[in-house]
């Protein structure tokens, strides 16, 4: 059986054997590391916006803040999904 692993930035994300594609599960440590980095990015952007005088609803309209916040939220949901999978498999 010939297996091909596709990766992005050195992180495998798809496995292909001759018959089909399947998405590789992400492990908890990788998601936690990404979540920590995302939180740092979000804090940096919020601090920069605060020094520029942008807070509250105006901050939520900022496209950079919205993008980083969405990525952070997505990583949190992935971590919840991994936790649910771990409890189900335990």
Phi and psi in degrees as GROMACS dihedral restraints (atoms count N, CA, C in turn):
[ dihedral_restraints ]
;  ai    aj    ak    al  type     phi  dphi    fc
    3     4     5     6     1   -91.8    20    10
    4     5     6     7     1   123.0    20    10
    6     7     8     9     1  -117.1    20    10
    7     8     9    10     1   132.2    20    10
    9    10    11    12     1  -118.0    20    10
   10    11    12    13     1   130.2    20    10
   12    13    14    15     1  -111.5    20    10
   13    14    15    16     1   122.7    20    10
   15    16    17    18     1   -95.7    20    10
   16    17    18    19     1   139.5    20    10
   18    19    20    21     1  -134.1    20    10
   19    20    21    22     1   154.6    20    10
   21    22    23    24     1  -126.0    20    10
   22    23    24    25     1   122.0    20    10
   24    25    26    27     1    56.0    20    10
   25    26    27    28     1    35.6    20    10
   27    28    29    30     1    80.3    20    10
   28    29    30    31     1     2.5    20    10
   30    31    32    33     1  -106.7    20    10
   31    32    33    34     1   116.7    20    10
   33    34    35    36     1   -65.7    20    10
   34    35    36    37     1   136.4    20    10
   36    37    38    39     1  -132.2    20    10
   37    38    39    40     1   -18.9    20    10
   39    40    41    42     1  -137.1    20    10
   40    41    42    43     1   142.5    20    10
   42    43    44    45     1  -119.1    20    10
   43    44    45    46     1   134.5    20    10
   45    46    47    48     1  -125.1    20    10
   46    47    48    49     1   119.4    20    10
   48    49    50    51     1  -106.1    20    10
   49    50    51    52     1   175.7    20    10
   51    52    53    54     1   -57.6    20    10
   52    53    54    55     1   -23.5    20    10
   54    55    56    57     1   -99.8    20    10
   55    56    57    58     1   -30.1    20    10
   57    58    59    60     1  -160.6    20    10
   58    59    60    61     1   173.4    20    10
   60    61    62    63     1  -106.9    20    10
   61    62    63    64     1   146.8    20    10
   63    64    65    66     1  -142.8    20    10
   64    65    66    67     1   145.3    20    10
   66    67    68    69     1   -84.0    20    10
   67    68    69    70     1   133.6    20    10
   69    70    71    72     1   -79.2    20    10
   70    71    72    73     1   139.2    20    10
   72    73    74    75     1   -72.1    20    10
   73    74    75    76     1   144.1    20    10
   75    76    77    78     1   -90.9    20    10
   76    77    78    79     1   139.7    20    10
   78    79    80    81     1   -86.5    20    10
   79    80    81    82     1   160.9    20    10
   81    82    83    84     1   -59.7    20    10
   82    83    84    85     1   -43.8    20    10
   84    85    86    87     1   -63.0    20    10
   85    86    87    88     1   -39.1    20    10
   87    88    89    90     1   -66.2    20    10
   88    89    90    91     1   -44.1    20    10
   90    91    92    93     1   -66.5    20    10
   91    92    93    94     1   -39.5    20    10
   93    94    95    96     1   -63.5    20    10
   94    95    96    97     1   -39.6    20    10
   96    97    98    99     1   -64.6    20    10
   97    98    99   100     1   -44.2    20    10
   99   100   101   102     1   -64.7    20    10
  100   101   102   103     1   -37.1    20    10
  102   103   104   105     1   -66.3    20    10
  103   104   105   106     1   -40.3    20    10
  105   106   107   108     1   -62.4    20    10
  106   107   108   109     1   -44.6    20    10
  108   109   110   111     1   -64.6    20    10
  109   110   111   112     1   -40.2    20    10
  111   112   113   114     1   -63.4    20    10
  112   113   114   115     1   -40.3    20    10
  114   115   116   117     1   -63.6    20    10
  115   116   117   118     1   -38.8    20    10
  117   118   119   120     1   -63.8    20    10
  118   119   120   121     1   -43.4    20    10
  120   121   122   123     1   -62.0    20    10
  121   122   123   124     1   -44.6    20    10
  123   124   125   126     1   -63.1    20    10
  124   125   126   127     1   -42.2    20    10
  126   127   128   129     1   -64.0    20    10
  127   128   129   130     1   -40.1    20    10
  129   130   131   132     1   -63.1    20    10
  130   131   132   133     1   -45.3    20    10
  132   133   134   135     1   -66.7    20    10
  133   134   135   136     1   -41.2    20    10
  135   136   137   138     1   -63.9    20    10
  136   137   138   139     1   -38.6    20    10
  138   139   140   141     1   -65.3    20    10
  139   140   141   142     1   -41.7    20    10
  141   142   143   144     1   -64.7    20    10
  142   143   144   145     1   -42.4    20    10
  144   145   146   147     1   -66.2    20    10
  145   146   147   148     1   -36.5    20    10
  147   148   149   150     1   -65.0    20    10
  148   149   150   151     1   -39.0    20    10
  150   151   152   153     1   -68.9    20    10
  151   152   153   154     1   -27.0    20    10
  153   154   155   156     1   -83.4    20    10
  154   155   156   157     1    -3.3    20    10
  156   157   158   159     1    85.9    20    10
  157   158   159   160     1    15.7    20    10
  159   160   161   162     1  -100.1    20    10
  160   161   162   163     1   116.0    20    10
  162   163   164   165     1  -141.5    20    10
  163   164   165   166     1   171.2    20    10
  165   166   167   168     1    62.9    20    10
  166   167   168   169     1  -132.7    20    10
  168   169   170   171     1   -66.7    20    10
  169   170   171   172     1   -31.0    20    10
  171   172   173   174     1   -65.8    20    10
  172   173   174   175     1   -33.5    20    10
  174   175   176   177     1   -65.7    20    10
  175   176   177   178     1   -39.8    20    10
  177   178   179   180     1   -71.0    20    10
  178   179   180   181     1   -14.0    20    10
  180   181   182   183     1   -89.2    20    10
  181   182   183   184     1   -10.7    20    10
  183   184   185   186     1   -71.0    20    10
  184   185   186   187     1   125.0    20    10
  186   187   188   189     1   -64.8    20    10
  187   188   189   190     1   -35.2    20    10
  189   190   191   192     1   -67.5    20    10
  190   191   192   193     1   -44.7    20    10
  192   193   194   195     1   -62.2    20    10
  193   194   195   196     1   -41.1    20    10
  195   196   197   198     1   -62.5    20    10
  196   197   198   199     1   -41.3    20    10
  198   199   200   201     1   -65.7    20    10
  199   200   201   202     1   -49.3    20    10
  201   202   203   204     1   -66.3    20    10
  202   203   204   205     1   -38.2    20    10
  204   205   206   207     1   -64.8    20    10
  205   206   207   208     1   -40.1    20    10
  207   208   209   210     1   -64.8    20    10
  208   209   210   211     1   -42.0    20    10
  210   211   212   213     1   -63.5    20    10
  211   212   213   214     1   -39.8    20    10
  213   214   215   216     1   -64.5    20    10
  214   215   216   217     1   -43.7    20    10
  216   217   218   219     1   -63.0    20    10
  217   218   219   220     1   -39.9    20    10
  219   220   221   222     1   -63.8    20    10
  220   221   222   223     1   -42.2    20    10
  222   223   224   225     1   -66.0    20    10
  223   224   225   226     1   -37.7    20    10
  225   226   227   228     1   -63.1    20    10
  226   227   228   229     1   -42.0    20    10
  228   229   230   231     1   -64.2    20    10
  229   230   231   232     1   -38.9    20    10
  231   232   233   234     1   -63.3    20    10
  232   233   234   235     1   -39.6    20    10
  234   235   236   237     1   -65.9    20    10
  235   236   237   238     1   -39.8    20    10
  237   238   239   240     1   -61.3    20    10
  238   239   240   241     1   -40.3    20    10
  240   241   242   243     1   -65.3    20    10
  241   242   243   244     1   -40.6    20    10
  243   244   245   246     1   -64.4    20    10
  244   245   246   247     1   -41.4    20    10
  246   247   248   249     1   -63.0    20    10
  247   248   249   250     1   -41.4    20    10
  249   250   251   252     1   -64.4    20    10
  250   251   252   253     1   -40.3    20    10
  252   253   254   255     1   -65.1    20    10
  253   254   255   256     1   -40.8    20    10
  255   256   257   258     1   -65.1    20    10
  256   257   258   259     1   -39.9    20    10
  258   259   260   261     1   -70.0    20    10
  259   260   261   262     1   -34.9    20    10
  261   262   263   264     1   -67.8    20    10
  262   263   264   265     1   -40.4    20    10
  264   265   266   267     1   -80.2    20    10
  265   266   267   268     1   -15.1    20    10
